[in-house]
Amino acid sequence: MLKTTEYLLLLAFISLSYDNAVFRPMAAKVDLYNNAYGNYEADVYRRIRTFTYGQDFGQTSWVSNEESHEIPALLGLRSNSHVLEIGCGSGLYALSLAESVSCEVLGLDVNEFAVKNANRLATQAGISDRVRFQTCDVSKPLPFQSACFDAAFSNDVICHIPDRLGLLRELHRVLKPGGKLLLSDALVIGGIISHQEIAARSSIGYYLFSPPGENQRQLTEAGFSVLDAKDTTASAVEISARWRQGRENSKVELIALEGEMNFEGLQQFLRCVQALASERRLLRYLYLAQKSQQ
Ligand SMILES: C[S@@+](CC[C@H](N)C(=O)[O-])C[C@H]1O[C@@H](n2cnc3c(N)ncnc32)[C@H](O)[C@@H]1O
C-alpha cells in the first residue's frame, strides 16, 4: 500500500511525464516575427515558405493559397480601390494584391523589420507610388481620416490586439460606406484547453482567445453587417504541420540563425497549433463584413 506522500510523488511524476510528452516548458518568449521578417531574404526561410504554403507570399499566418487568391473577389476590389491591410507582415501579400488588381494598398504593421522589408519589396517591384507600408500599432486609433478606404483585410492579426472592439470601430470609421472588411481569427475556442497548451500557443506574443460567436458580436457592435463566417480550421492544421516539417528539414541552418532554444520553442508552438486545431479545440474563422451604404 502506498503512503500519502508516495502517492502524491507518484501523481506529480505522472503529471510531469505527461507534460514532458506533450508540451515541455520552454523559454518564456519565443520569437517568430523578428526572425521571419529580419531573415526574409535568407534562402532557408524562402524554401520553408514555399514548402509550407506552395506559393510564397511571405506568409507568417494560416492563410491557405486558395484563401489568398479569394481576397480580391471577396472584397470586390477594382483598379481604383484604395485598400488597407492590418498587420501586413513582410508585405508580399499587399504587393501581390496590388499587382493582380492594380489597386492602391497601404499596409500597417508594428514590426519594423516587416515594414522595412515591405517597403524594400515595393521599391524593387517599382510600385512604391501605390503600395506603401507604415509602422503602426493598430491597437491605437488609426492615423487616417474617416471614410478613406474602399476595403480592408487582416490575416490572423486581431488575436494580437488587446482592444479588439476598438480596432473594429476604427476600421468601420476609416472604411467608406459599403466598404468590405475581411479578417481571420485562429483563436476561437472550440473545446477544453490546458494551461500548458495555452502557454505554448501564446509563447510568441500577446494573444486573445475568444468564445464562438464573439467576433460576429463585436463586428456587429462596431457597426458592420456580418456577411459570412467561414470555418477555415483545416488550413491551420495543414499549414502548421507543413511549416513544422519544413523547419525540421532545415534544422541545422535554422539553429544557426535563430539559436537552438528559439528553434525548439517555435517547433513546439507549431506542434501545439496543429494539435489544438486538428482536435478542433481551437478553431480558425474567416469573417466577411460590410459597412452599411448610408
Ligand atoms: C500572424 S502574423 C500575420 C502577418 C500577415 N498578415 C500574414 O498573413 O502573413 C501577425 C502580424 O500582426 C502584426 N502585429 C501584431 N500586433 C500588432 C499591432 N499591435 N499593430 C500592428 N501589427 C501588429 C505582427 O507584427 C505580425 O506581422
The ligand as a MOL file (V3000), in Angstrom:
LIG
                    3D

  0  0  0     0  0            999 V3000
M  V30 BEGIN CTAB
M  V30 COUNTS 27 29 0 0 0
M  V30 BEGIN ATOM
M  V30 1 C 0.2280 36.0370 -37.8250 0
M  V30 2 S 1.1310 37.4330 -38.4140 0 CHG=1
M  V30 3 C 0.3040 37.7060 -39.9550 0
M  V30 4 C 1.0980 38.5080 -40.9500 0
M  V30 5 C 0.4570 38.5890 -42.3340 0
M  V30 6 N -0.8640 39.1500 -42.2420 0
M  V30 7 C 0.3810 37.2170 -42.9780 0
M  V30 8 O -0.7030 36.7600 -43.3290 0
M  V30 9 O 1.4330 36.5990 -43.1510 0 CHG=-1
M  V30 10 C 0.5390 38.7270 -37.3800 0
M  V30 11 C 1.1170 40.0910 -37.7100 0
M  V30 12 O 0.4970 41.0620 -36.8600 0
M  V30 13 C 1.4650 42.0260 -36.5170 0
M  V30 14 N 1.0070 42.7210 -35.3010 0
M  V30 15 C 0.9100 42.2300 -34.0440 0
M  V30 16 N 0.4740 43.1770 -33.1910 0
M  V30 17 C 0.2990 44.3090 -33.9260 0
M  V30 18 C -0.1130 45.6370 -33.6190 0
M  V30 19 N -0.4410 45.9830 -32.3600 0
M  V30 20 N -0.1780 46.5450 -34.6170 0
M  V30 21 C 0.1520 46.2010 -35.8940 0
M  V30 22 N 0.5510 44.9540 -36.2430 0
M  V30 23 C 0.6310 44.0240 -35.2770 0
M  V30 24 C 2.7390 41.2100 -36.3260 0
M  V30 25 O 3.8950 42.0070 -36.3780 0
M  V30 26 C 2.6130 40.2200 -37.4810 0
M  V30 27 O 3.2280 40.7080 -38.6540 0
M  V30 END ATOM
M  V30 BEGIN BOND
M  V30 1 1 1 2
M  V30 2 1 2 3
M  V30 3 1 2 10
M  V30 4 1 3 4
M  V30 5 1 4 5
M  V30 6 1 5 6
M  V30 7 1 5 7
M  V30 8 2 7 8
M  V30 9 1 7 9
M  V30 10 1 10 11
M  V30 11 1 11 12
M  V30 12 1 11 26
M  V30 13 1 12 13
M  V30 14 1 13 14
M  V30 15 1 13 24
M  V30 16 1 14 15
M  V30 17 1 14 23
M  V30 18 2 15 16
M  V30 19 1 16 17
M  V30 20 1 17 18
M  V30 21 2 17 23
M  V30 22 1 18 19
M  V30 23 2 18 20
M  V30 24 1 20 21
M  V30 25 2 21 22
M  V30 26 1 22 23
M  V30 27 1 24 25
M  V30 28 1 24 26
M  V30 29 1 26 27
M  V30 END BOND
M  V30 END CTAB
M  END
